[in-house]
């Protein structure tokens, strides 16, 4: 499993977005990104955690 993927790849695989819409979503913060040098990447773990339903704690 890859640890990071490109912004267009994340948009396509997780949200069914095109290239430009993916970058716009990343700019808004809807897709989590990290910058590695000049390259913008999406950490898969952060994206999947963001999309997973929150678990409610049972007391």
MODALIN-V71777 format. One line per field, one symbol per residue. ss: DSSP state (@ for helix, = for strand, . for the rest). phi: phi as a letter, one per 20 degrees, with the letter a starting at -180 (. if undefined). burial: I if it has 16 or more other C-alpha atoms within 10 Angstrom, else O. A space follows every 10 residues. Layout:
ss=???
phi=???
burial=???
This chain:
ss=...===@@@@ @@@@@...@@ @@@@@@@@.. ...===..== ===@@@@@@@ @........
phi=.feccfffff fffdcldegf ffffffffnf dfccddmeee cdffffffff efffeeeee
burial=OOOIOIIIII IOOOOOIOOO IIIOIIOOOO IIIOOOOOOI IIIIOOIOOO OOOOOOOOO
